[in-house]
Amino acid sequence: MENNPPARHPAPAQGARGRVLVVDDDPTVAEVVVGYLHRAGYAVEQAGDGPAALTRFAAHRPDLVVLDLMLPDMDGFEVCRRMREHGPVPVIMLTARGDEEDRVLGLETGADDYVTKPFSPRELVLRVDSVLRRARAAVPADGAGPLTGGGLSLDPAARQACRDGRGLALTLREFDLLAFLLRHPGKAFGREELMREVWGWDFGDLSTVTVHIRRLRGKVETDPARPRLIRTVWGVGYRLDLDEEGDEEGPGVPADVDRAGAGDRRDGVDPAAAVPVVPPAWGRSR
């Protein structure tokens, strides 16, 4: 019998899956990340500092940016902010600092995901896959056409959102989160459910959800400190109330409960879960 070598699937054409800009001043880390993304089929550009990253970003707009937080001269927060001025682009923050405050600040800057060094390059590729998959889903599978209610109007195909006729500048995740809530008005969702349905992760840092809820409230609520649209449901999570006048629970729960770091936490307790908060670990993609 002829001894044929095992069949091998051809590698995807370089750049077939999209363009990624990797920004990291550590040449070893950058080399590893670039190598794994290349093998996954992405076209990858590399920059070692903030100014170089902004130059490459302007010259060749990437589909996604893997951005180190600790950069010389200009940190990742500022680089992300300047990139966002030119329009939405998915950003995954990459940093050696694992403090919760840094994770929250990265998310509030507009990052779509956050990975702490040391990390698995394979998991980072999965994160890139997941974020890009969401970014490219112009019309979600479970619904099509404009979404309206409570003065809000979203066009999933055009990725445009308005409140009372005024355009809203939403990040990728903020848009997806608001679209999901508009599809399920009046229903309360836990942060685990929102992480799974909006982010596509079975496990993850739940502060990601809470920070995005807080940012979204700041853009859609008349008074973000007393939210009437996106309500906190004690012991559960969050609910979108389209009838702002129908307040059977009394005034909205003050939003200051969300200001204690990265979630609805005080003295180590999460009111959405009503159990002590255990510092979460980054999860794996489904």
C-alpha positions in Angstrom: 0.0 0.0 0.0 1.3 3.4 -0.9 2.6 5.3 2.1 1.0 8.7 1.6 1.6 11.6 4.1 -1.4 12.6 6.1 -3.6 15.2 4.3 -3.0 18.8 5.5 -5.5 21.7 5.3 -4.0 24.6 3.3 -3.3 27.6 5.4 -5.6 30.6 4.8 -4.3 33.3 2.5 -2.3 35.9 4.3 -4.7 38.7 5.2 -7.8 36.8 4.2 -9.2 37.2 7.7 -8.5 40.9 8.1 -5.8 43.5 9.0 -4.5 43.7 12.6 -2.2 46.4 14.0 -0.1 45.2 16.9 1.3 47.9 19.1 3.9 46.8 21.7 7.3 48.1 22.7 8.5 44.7 23.8 10.0 43.1 20.7 9.7 39.6 22.0 6.0 39.9 22.9 5.3 41.6 19.6 7.2 38.9 17.6 5.2 36.2 19.2 1.8 37.9 18.8 2.5 38.8 15.2 3.6 35.2 14.4 0.5 33.7 15.8 -1.8 36.2 14.0 0.1 35.6 10.8 -0.4 31.8 11.1 -4.1 32.4 11.8 -4.4 34.1 8.5 -4.3 37.8 9.4 -2.3 40.5 7.7 -0.4 42.2 10.5 1.4 45.5 10.9 3.5 46.3 13.9 4.4 49.5 15.8 6.7 50.0 18.9 5.3 53.2 20.2 2.2 55.5 20.2 3.3 57.9 17.4 4.3 55.1 15.1 1.0 53.3 15.8 -1.0 56.4 14.9 0.9 56.9 11.7 0.3 53.3 10.6 -3.3 53.5 11.7 -3.9 56.6 9.5 -2.0 55.1 6.5 -3.7 51.7 6.6 -6.9 51.5 8.7 -6.8 48.1 10.4 -9.8 46.0 11.2 -8.6 45.6 14.8 -5.8 46.9 17.1 -3.9 44.9 19.7 -2.6 47.7 21.9 -0.2 47.5 24.8 -1.0 49.8 27.7 2.5 50.6 28.8 4.1 52.4 25.9 6.9 55.0 25.9 6.0 58.7 25.4 2.3 58.0 24.9 0.5 55.4 26.8 -2.1 53.0 25.3 -5.0 55.0 26.8 -4.1 58.1 24.8 -3.4 56.1 21.7 -6.8 54.4 21.9 -8.5 57.8 22.5 -6.8 59.3 19.4 -7.7 56.3 17.3 -11.3 56.6 18.4 -11.5 60.2 17.2 -11.3 58.8 13.6 -14.2 56.4 14.1 -14.9 53.1 15.8 -12.3 50.4 15.6 -12.1 47.3 17.7 -9.3 47.4 20.3 -7.9 44.7 22.5 -5.8 46.1 25.3 -2.6 44.2 26.2 -0.8 44.9 29.4 1.4 43.6 32.2 -0.7 45.5 34.8 -3.5 43.4 36.2 -4.9 45.9 38.6 -8.7 46.2 38.4 -8.4 49.9 38.1 -6.4 49.6 35.0 -8.8 47.1 33.5 -11.7 49.5 34.1 -9.8 52.5 32.7 -9.0 50.5 29.6 -12.6 49.5 29.1 -13.8 53.1 29.8 -11.3 54.3 27.2 -13.2 52.2 24.7 -11.3 48.9 24.6 -13.4 46.0 23.5 -11.4 43.4 25.4 -8.5 43.3 27.9 -5.8 40.7 28.2 -3.2 40.7 31.0 0.4 39.5 30.5 1.5 36.8 30.7 -1.1 35.4 28.3 -1.7 32.5 25.9 -1.0 33.7 22.3 -3.6 31.1 21.2 -6.2 32.7 23.5 -5.3 36.1 22.2 -6.0 34.9 18.6 -9.4 33.6 19.8 -10.1 37.0 21.4 -9.2 38.6 18.0 -11.5 36.2 16.2 -14.4 36.9 18.6 -14.1 40.7 18.6 -13.9 40.8 14.8 -16.8 38.4 14.4 -19.0 40.7 16.4 -17.7 43.8 14.6 -18.6 42.3 11.2 -22.1 41.2 12.2 -23.9 44.1 10.6 -27.3 42.5 11.2 -27.6 40.2 14.2 -29.0 36.7 13.5 -31.9 37.0 16.0 -33.4 40.1 14.5 -33.3 42.5 11.6 -34.5 46.0 10.9 -34.5 49.1 13.0 -35.0 48.9 16.8 -37.0 51.6 18.6 -38.4 52.4 22.0 -38.0 54.8 24.9 -36.8 57.6 22.5 -34.1 55.3 21.2 -33.6 54.3 17.6 -31.0 51.8 16.3 -30.3 50.7 12.8 -28.2 47.5 13.1 -27.3 47.4 9.4 -26.0 51.0 9.4 -24.6 50.7 12.9 -26.3 54.0 13.8 -28.0 54.9 17.0 -30.1 58.0 18.1 -31.8 59.2 21.3 -34.6 61.7 20.6 -33.2 62.3 17.1 -29.7 63.0 18.4 -27.0 60.7 17.2 -25.1 58.6 19.8 -21.4 58.0 19.5 -21.4 54.3 20.7 -18.4 52.0 20.7 -18.8 48.5 19.1 -19.7 46.8 22.4 -22.0 49.7 23.6 -24.0 49.4 20.3 -24.3 45.6 20.6 -25.3 45.9 24.3 -28.0 48.5 23.6 -29.3 46.5 20.6 -29.5 43.3 22.7 -31.4 45.2 25.5 -33.8 46.7 22.9 -34.6 43.3 21.6 -35.6 42.2 25.1 -37.3 45.2 26.8 -38.6 44.6 30.3 -36.5 41.5 30.8 -33.8 41.4 33.5 -30.4 39.9 32.6 -27.5 39.0 34.8 -24.0 40.1 33.9 -23.1 36.5 33.1 -25.9 36.4 30.6 -24.9 39.7 29.0 -21.3 38.6 28.8 -22.4 35.4 27.0 -25.0 37.0 24.7 -23.2 40.2 23.8 -19.5 39.4 24.2 -19.7 35.8 23.2 -17.9 34.5 26.3 -19.0 31.8 28.7 -16.6 33.1 31.4 -14.9 36.5 31.8 -14.3 39.6 33.9 -17.8 40.7 34.8 -16.5 44.3 35.4 -16.5 44.5 31.6 -20.3 44.4 31.5 -20.7 46.8 34.4 -18.3 49.4 32.9 -20.2 49.2 29.6 -23.5 49.6 31.3 -22.2 52.7 33.1 -20.8 54.2 29.8 -24.0 53.4 28.0 -26.1 55.1 30.7 -23.9 58.2 30.3 -25.0 58.4 26.6 -28.7 57.4 26.7 -30.0 58.6 30.1 -31.3 62.1 30.8 -29.7 61.8 34.2 -27.1 59.0 34.3 -27.0 59.3 38.1 -30.7 58.4 38.3 -31.1 56.0 35.3 -34.7 55.5 34.1 -34.0 53.4 31.0 -31.3 50.9 31.9 -32.3 49.9 35.4 -30.4 48.0 38.1 -32.4 45.0 39.3 -31.1 44.0 42.7 -30.1 40.4 43.0 -30.3 39.9 39.2 -28.5 42.5 37.0 -30.0 45.0 34.5 -33.2 45.6 32.6 -34.2 48.0 29.9 -37.5 49.9 30.7 -38.9 51.6 27.7 -41.8 53.1 29.7 -39.8 55.6 31.7 -42.9 57.0 33.3 -44.1 53.6 34.5 -42.0 53.4 37.6 -43.6 50.7 39.7 -40.4 50.3 41.7 -40.0 54.0 42.6 -37.1 56.1 41.5 -34.3 54.5 39.6 -31.5 52.9 41.5 -28.8 55.5 41.9 -25.9 54.8 39.5 -23.3 55.6 42.1 -23.4 51.9 43.0 -21.5 51.3 39.8 -18.7 53.7 40.6 -16.9 51.5 43.1 -14.2 50.2 40.8 -15.4 47.8 38.2 -19.0 46.8 39.1 -22.0 47.0 41.3 -19.8 46.4 44.3 -19.5 47.7 47.8 -17.4 46.1 50.5 -16.7 43.2 48.3 -20.4 42.4 47.6 -22.1 42.3 44.2 -25.8 43.2 44.6 -26.5 41.6 41.2 -25.4 38.3 42.6 -25.9 38.9 46.3 -22.8 36.9 47.1 -19.2 37.9 47.9 -17.3 38.9 44.8 -14.3 36.6 43.9 -11.7 38.2 41.6 -12.6 36.6 38.2 -10.2 35.0 35.8 -10.3 35.6 32.0 -12.3 32.9 30.4 -12.0 30.9 27.3 -13.9 31.4 24.1 -16.7 29.0 23.3 
